[in-house]
Amino acid sequence: MNKKLNEYKAFIFDFNGTLLWDTELHNVAWDIFLKDHGIKFSDEEKNRLLHGKTNKDVFQLAFNKVFSTEDIYILSEQKESIYRRLVKETGISLADGVVDLFESCKKNKIQIAIATSSYKENVNFFIEHFKLINWFEEKNIIFNDGTMKSKPHPDIFNYAIDIINIKKQDAVIFEDSYAGISAAERSMVGEIVIVNSMKENWNNSKHMVIDSFREINLTTSSS
């Protein structure tokens, strides 16, 4: 690690699978949605093709065709309404220890932002359901509005860095997906932390890997 985490000026978080360990809920939602359309993906295909990407890209992969903006919206709402229902039904909460980390960031004067590929209506749902405004400035909750290339392209992270108005080397990105980690690497930030929400084998990774946000103590810092 280049330096201790409490020496950085900003933490940028992916949301799904990082701040909210909901990968299985998304998998279930995709299973229901794709089954309704006569399509089935294996778990390996879902991990490789779905996570960290925009719905537009997923639909093009799944259906092997290009959709209009209107059709993408209709399909997105079909899938994401299933997902939002599952979030409410399961009562899932933000990742263990992450709220304490938000508070520690505030005490250490570390800016925090969210950079997510999530669908706009989902982001609005997250803001209200999880009370994100308690910790994040609204401008720092950033989603892909369709004008940016999806992960593994670094566009959304670069945009977040511009919004926060810091140098890349002063930022840490927290990610969980292969596409997201690749995007974070391409953004050339100071540090990347892999959030191992799916308990995968990251033994060969050059990045810091955490199984819980409680592993990060900004008082003593992690290194």
N, C-alpha and C positions, 0 to 999 in steps of 0.2 A: 504494500500500500504506500502511495506516495507520501502521505502525511496522515495525522490523526483526524478522525472524522469531525471532531469539534473545531478543527482549523479551517474547514470549508465554509463558504458563505451561503450556500443554498443546497437543499435537498429536493430533488425532483422525483416524484413517485408515479410509476404506472399505477393504475387503479385495480382492475380486475385481475385476481390472482396474486396481487401484491398487497394493496391495502385491504382488499376484500378477497378472502380466500374462497372464491366462488366458482372455480374452474369446473367442478363436478356439476354445479347447477347449470352452467352454460352448456356442458356436454349433454345433460338431460334435455335442456331446451332445444339444442340443435337436433338431438335424436328425434324428439317429437315433431319438430318442424320438418326435418328432412324426410321422415317417414310419411308425413302428410303429402309430400311431393314425390314419393317413391324412390328416395335416395338413401343410401346407408354408407357411413364412413366408419372405419375401424378406429379404435382408440389411438393408434399410432398416427393415422391420417388426421384425426382431429387435433392432436398435439402439434403436428407439423403444418397443417394447412389452415387451421381455424384461428388459433390463439394469437393475439397481437395484431390481427389484420382487421381492416374495415369490412363491414358487411358487404359493401360493393364488391370487393375483391373476392370474398368468400362465395358470394352468389355466382360470380363469373366462373370460379373454379368448380363449384358444385353442379351447376347447370350447363357448364361449358358453352356459355353464350353471353353476349353483352346486353345489358338491360338499360332501359331509359331511366332517367332520374326519378320519374313518377313510379315506375315499377319497383325500383330499389327501395323507395320509401314504403310502398305497400308490403313488400316482402319483409323488410326490416321490422315493421310494426307487427307483422304476424309472429315473427320469431321472438322479438324482444318483449312483447306482451306476455308470452309464455314465461320468459325468464323473470320478469318483474313479479309475476304471480308466484313463482317458486321462491323468490327472495322473501316475499311477505309470508308465505306459508311456512317456510322453514325457520324464520326468525333469525337468520344469519346476521352476525354483527361484524364490525370492523376487526381486523386481525388483532390477536392478543398482543397487548403491549404497545400498539401503535399510537394510541391516544397519549400515553405517557411520553412517547418519543416526540409527539407534536409539542407537548408542553415543555419538554427539555429544549427543543429547538427555539422556542420563544425565549426561554431564559438565556440561551446562548447566542441570541440574535442571529440565528440561522433562518433564512427565508425558506419557505416551503411552497411547493407547487405540485399540481397533478397534471400529467400529460398522458391522456388516454385515447385509445382508438375507439372508445365506446360511442355508441349511438346517442345523438343529442337528447332524445327523450329519456334515455337511461341516465344520462348525466344529470338532467333536471330532477329525476327521481332520486338519484343518490344524494344530491345536495339537500333535498327536503327530508328524505327518509333517514339519512345518517347525520343530519345537522352539520354538514361540512363547513358552513360559514362560521362555525364556532372556532375554526382553526385556520381556514384558508381565505385569503382575499378572493373575491369573486373573479377578478381578472386573472388570478393564478390557477384557476380551474380550467384547464385547456383541453379541448377535444378536437378531433379531426372533423371539420365541417365539410369534408369532401374536396377541399382545394389542395390538400397536402397528400403526398404519396404515403401509403401506409408502411408500417414497419415490415421489413427490416430497413427501410429508408429512414434516415435520422431527422426528417423534416419536423416532426412534432416536438422532438427534444430541442432542436435548434430554435424553433419558435418560442418554446418555453424559456429558454435561456435569454432570448431577446426581450421577452416580456418582463422577466425578472431584472434584466439589465445588469448582468454580471459577465465576467470572463468565463469561458468554458472550463478552464482549469480550476475554477473556484467552485464547481458544481459536482455533486454526487447524484447519480441516477440509481434508483432502486427498481429492479425489474425481476420478472419471474419466467417469461417465455423466451424461447429460442429466438424468435423474430425480434422481440423487444430488446434482448441483450445484444443482438447484432446491431440494431439501430443505435443503442447506447454507445457501443464501441465506435461506430461510424461518426457519432457526434463529437468524439474526441474530448469528452469531459475529463475532469481530474480523477474521478473514481467511479467504479460501478460496484454495486452490492446486489448479489443474486439472492432473492427471497425464495427459499426452497419450499414453497407451499405445497408442492406435489411430491415431495420426498424423492426427488430424482438423484441420480449419481452425478455430482459435480466435482468429483475428486480431482479431475485433471484441469479444472478451471483455474485461470490465472487471477480471477476476481475473488473478493471476499464472499463467502456463502453463509447465510444465516438461516436457521430453522425457526427462529422466533425473533420478533423485534425487541424482546427483553434482553437479547444478547448485546444490544447497543446501549452503552452507558456513556452519555456525553460528559458526565462529571469527571470520569477518569479517562473517557474516550476509548474507542476501539482502534486497533492498529493492525 
